Amino acid sequence: MHSPQVFFIFSLLWLAEGGGTNDVINNKTCIDMEKHALLDFKARLRDPNGALSTWTIDEEDCCKWSRVTCDDTTGHVTGVQVSYVLQGDWLTNLSNLKEFSMEGVFIAKASNWVDVFRSLNQLSLLSLSRCDLSQVMYPSSSFANSSSSSSIITLDLHNNNLNSSMYNWLFPLTSNTLSSLDISENKLDGIPKYIGNLCGLTSLKFYGNSETIMFPDFLRNLSGCTSDSLTYLLAPSSQLTGSLSNDIQMYSSLKFLYLYDNHLNGSLNEKLWELPMLEILDVSSNFLRGSISKNIGTSKILRLILANNSLQGVQDPSTDQMLSLSYVEFIDLSSCKLGPYFPKWVQKLKNLTRLDISNTGISDTIPLEFWNTWPSQLRYLNLSFNNISIKVPELLSNFDNRSIIDLSGNSLHGPIPNVTSAVTLLNLSGNKFSGGISFLCQIVGGFLEYLDLSNNILSGQIPDCLWNFRELKVLNLGHNNLFGRIPVSVESLIKLEVLYLYKNEFSGELPVSLKNCTNLNFLNLGANNFSGNVPVWIGENLSRLYVLSLRSNNFFGTIPLPLCQLVNLQLLDLSKNALSGSIPSCLNNLTTMVQEGFVSTQIVHLFSIPWKGLCGPPITKNCVGDKESKVQPTLDENEGDGEDIDELQRWYYIGGGIGFVTGFCVACGTLILSHHMRHAFFHFLNFLKDWIYVKVMVFVAKLQRTGHP
């Protein structure tokens, strides 16, 4: 039976996490149950200086108490700063406590905290993450050398801004009972040898440390009895440098090794493949080079992640030991150097569920037997950003179980074949596919969430069979030769968030059924032949829009007032149409898109085009009957050569030029010098290119407003 004292500890943690009821407290006073939990906590603290004197039953609103922070909207207690009030015997009468978590609690003034925790002889789990232990009063050296044993099994000290001096006071909290140690996200410059003598340690997390560490030294300091017990080593993004030395062979129990995003160099040490228990190896995003397949066939590895290195495949496919990886389920060799030939071993790995060989320099065709013998259990295939050239057969119908297929950025051609109904993501953008998209009507499973067919030479109309895509969130058909009207069945896309039809030949009025897509936040129908009035229902029904682009179409009439209801809008582009009338002044109220009192730069300055037919601020001419505008014209109507540019526009061009040159140099320099960034850039284009348009437009708008004198 847990003692009553335990309750206040977990009550405090529960409060800090914002637990409890979700009721909105309109008067912003604290919740009664949380108030009493705080009073219970105070009752078990020593407060000689009266720091918590405002914590009384008589004060109704605990949000007004000192050292208490509440959410302004809900009234929930979100923070309690105990700092130096945590002193004395603040955990007395809790000798049976087994698990204790003070995540995010500031205990810098609690000078005896190590002694307190060590005295809890049944304590097995201690979590002090995000407690800013860099400011604590450390124990004396005599205490640090104490031989007293600790019962702690799991110790979490991550994200505390600690340096290596912490090891002096860490020692009393460790013993051979310690099984899991997390000292990640600190400023440690290595591992002390005494941690290598913790014979029970099975899990060590050391990621995100900011000091440079030689990996061979790191391994040697763990080479005591810890090397026999350690099964899980997580040390990514830890400034590890040097080679994968032969010391790795001492870790015979190692199952999971994560060393990605470091500065490791040299070759893949052959001793890795001799580790009998190794199941997962992730050394991606390093500076490794050489062959990836020598002696790898002797390993029983399940997940092999070597992406974003300078590793190469074997030159003689007949000697490729990858063929012997009969257990492997997951392979990621993206941004390595496998090409130019397509790897033969792919079709032989019968247990493979995930394969990523994107951006690997393959410029081969894919053998037909590759598709015929494809593993039926495959869930993820990424061959993007190669130069694979082939007329794709009915390959896409062999996948099952909600697969992800990415063949973008190649030279695939011919009509798009039938696709499995179980696919959830299909990216065929940046190829040379031609013909229509009637294959969509064959997808009847309803699992598809992401479809990108942009940047091909597709033609024809969108088939009216979109009822099958109720789970679709992203539809990108931009930069093709598609024409006709948007089908009525678009009303079934109730989860659609992104619709990108830019630069096609679509025509007609926008269907009213599109207003059912109420989850839309990105709508780009620019560079088509749509006509009619800008629909009123866009403002009335599509309230989640933050990007609306209808530019370069044939819309006419006035700008509808309901567009002002799009309170989340960040970019509005109606340029290059036949609109007339006044620009609604209420657009000034769209605070997410414009600064107070300054109409969106996206309307006038961002697109240097004539606004014939429109009137009112911020363009040059007033509407009939309006008083003289206080807004100075940005461009004289009679001077089309730019001689009368005002101060705002002058700063816009200066800032834009400087920003472009600086950004271009930084971006290109980074991509040239860093293969890590090249890999990230490819994947960014691959999965998020639909959002680049948004970010660039918003950035330019902000830059322009910043330059306003």
Protein Blocks (a to p, Z undefined) as FASTA:
>chain_A
ZZfklmmmmmmmmmmnopajfbdcfkopacfklmmmmmmmmmmpccfkopmmmmcfklmb
lmlpghiacdfklopafbdcfklmlgcjlkghilmbmbdcfehiacklmmklmmmmmmmm
mbfbdcfehklpmlpccddfklmmpcbdcfbfbdcfehklpafklmmmmmmmgcfklmbd
cfehiabfbdcfklmmmmkbmbdcfehiabdcdfklmmmmmmmmmlmmpmbdcdehklpg
cjddfklmmmmmbmbdcfehiabehjddfklmmmmklmbdcfehiabecjfkgoklmpcc
fbdcfehiabdcdfblmlmmklmmmmbmbdcfehiafblbdcfklmmmmkbcbdcfehkh
pabdcdfklmmmgcfkbcbdcfehiabdcdddfkllmpgehiaddfehiabecjdddddf
kbfbdcfehiabecjfklmmmpmnopafbdcfehiabecjdddfkkmmmmbmbdcfehia
becjddfklmmmmmbfbdcfehiabecjddfklmmmmmbcbdcfehiabecjddfklmmm
mmmbcbdcfehiabecjddfklmmmmmbcbdcfehiabecjddfklmmmmmlmcehiacf
klmmmpccdfehiacjfbfbdcehiacdfbdcfbdfklmnopmccfklmmmmmmmmmmmm
mmmmmmmmmmmmmmklmmmmmmmmmmmmmmmmmmmmmmmmmmmmmmpZZ
